[in-house]
């Protein structure tokens, strides 16, 4: 029995990269949801796949599981993306003082 490689399904059928969507990072096909976002929900926030689907009803359980499978096949790449995004957020926080912090700074003499 022989198998044809041209008939093989892609390893991650729900994951694509699209120029101009999600910064070209891996996303769930037909959505703007990045694989890294699914990983954050699952790995960092402790959501179960069915909870992720409840929070994002436009996703299917198969899509979420495929995103996690993609992550485990590309763990260094996705972890690097998460770290870069976290660093960018921290830099933005430092560069842009919140309105509340600005008000506190202006009224610090009232304490």
Steps between C-alpha positions, in 0.01 A plus 500: 500500500640837404400844616521808291656801662290729282185370671624555854313749707705780651633426847314802642199554274354785706819705528614746235721804458351789309683810397339796672314293761644454846834638390555194280508280809313168507125547541192282495378497140201723435558699818740759636576285805873437536630167620687693770168631635365147535823399676467788746145395584601137545854505641510830689139553607403136554197490267394160367439478122122490549522817713694672222223406255235634739693826527541514119194331348625564146765232566450125498654253739694348209650841417609556861655155525680551168637833624634326811644219289668760279642662811654176625654444154638859495543576870814715472351717224171561682666555840726757332195676351331510840814640662538764225136608536532517879817712464322733259213547747746578781678756281168663409406517868826676581470739206137592564391596849136416564244777554454381860875517565510848346220617730671349803826672406331838464321468833780344703533821701150436647614189690 
